[in-house]
């Protein structure tokens, strides 16, 4: 986990593990950011499964306040 100590907020996290054997690596990386009201959310998420040659990237954005 990475923290911004000045604002006391989580900025990113990374998880590395494996499925059956250590050579079957799986990695998850998440980048956090904040909305104008201070709410935090996962802006980018990446999942790598090396054994399967699989990469999934998710970008989360375009948030706007509901209602008027």
C-alpha positions as CSV (number, residue, x, y, z in Angstrom):
1,X,0.0,0.0,0.0
2,X,1.1,3.5,-0.7
3,X,-0.1,6.4,1.5
4,X,0.1,10.1,1.1
5,X,1.1,11.0,4.6
6,X,0.3,14.7,4.2
7,X,-3.3,14.0,3.5
8,X,-3.4,10.6,5.3
9,X,-5.0,8.9,2.2
10,X,-4.4,5.7,0.4
11,X,-3.0,6.4,-3.1
12,X,-2.4,2.8,-4.4
13,X,-2.2,-0.8,-3.5
14,X,-0.6,-3.9,-5.1
15,X,-1.2,-7.6,-4.4
16,X,1.0,-10.3,-5.8
17,X,0.1,-14.0,-5.4
18,X,-0.1,-17.2,-7.5
19,X,-2.6,-19.8,-8.4
20,X,-1.2,-23.4,-8.2
21,X,2.6,-22.8,-8.2
22,X,4.8,-19.8,-7.4
23,X,5.6,-19.5,-11.1
24,X,1.9,-19.0,-11.9
25,X,1.9,-15.3,-10.8
26,X,-1.1,-13.1,-10.5
27,X,-0.8,-9.4,-9.8
28,X,-3.4,-6.8,-8.9
29,X,-2.6,-3.0,-9.0
30,X,-5.1,-0.4,-8.0
31,X,-4.6,3.4,-8.2
32,X,-6.9,5.5,-5.9
33,X,-7.9,9.1,-6.4
34,X,-10.5,11.4,-4.8
35,X,-13.6,13.2,-6.0
36,X,-14.0,17.0,-5.5
37,X,-16.0,16.2,-2.3
38,X,-13.1,14.1,-0.9
39,X,-14.6,10.7,-1.5
40,X,-12.0,8.1,-2.6
41,X,-12.4,5.6,-5.3
42,X,-10.4,3.1,-7.4
43,X,-9.5,5.1,-10.6
44,X,-7.5,2.4,-12.3
45,X,-7.4,-1.3,-11.7
46,X,-5.0,-3.7,-13.4
47,X,-5.1,-7.5,-13.2
48,X,-2.3,-9.6,-14.7
49,X,-2.4,-13.4,-15.0
50,X,0.9,-14.3,-16.6
51,X,0.2,-18.0,-17.0
52,X,-2.9,-17.3,-19.1
53,X,-1.3,-14.3,-20.9
54,X,-4.3,-12.3,-19.6
55,X,-4.3,-8.6,-18.7
56,X,-7.5,-6.7,-17.6
57,X,-7.4,-3.0,-17.2
58,X,-10.3,-1.0,-15.8
59,X,-10.5,2.8,-15.8
60,X,-13.2,4.3,-13.6
61,X,-14.1,7.9,-14.2
62,X,-16.6,10.4,-15.4
63,X,-18.2,10.8,-12.0
64,X,-20.6,13.7,-11.5
65,X,-22.9,14.8,-8.7
66,X,-26.5,13.4,-8.9
67,X,-29.4,15.7,-8.7
68,X,-29.4,19.5,-8.8
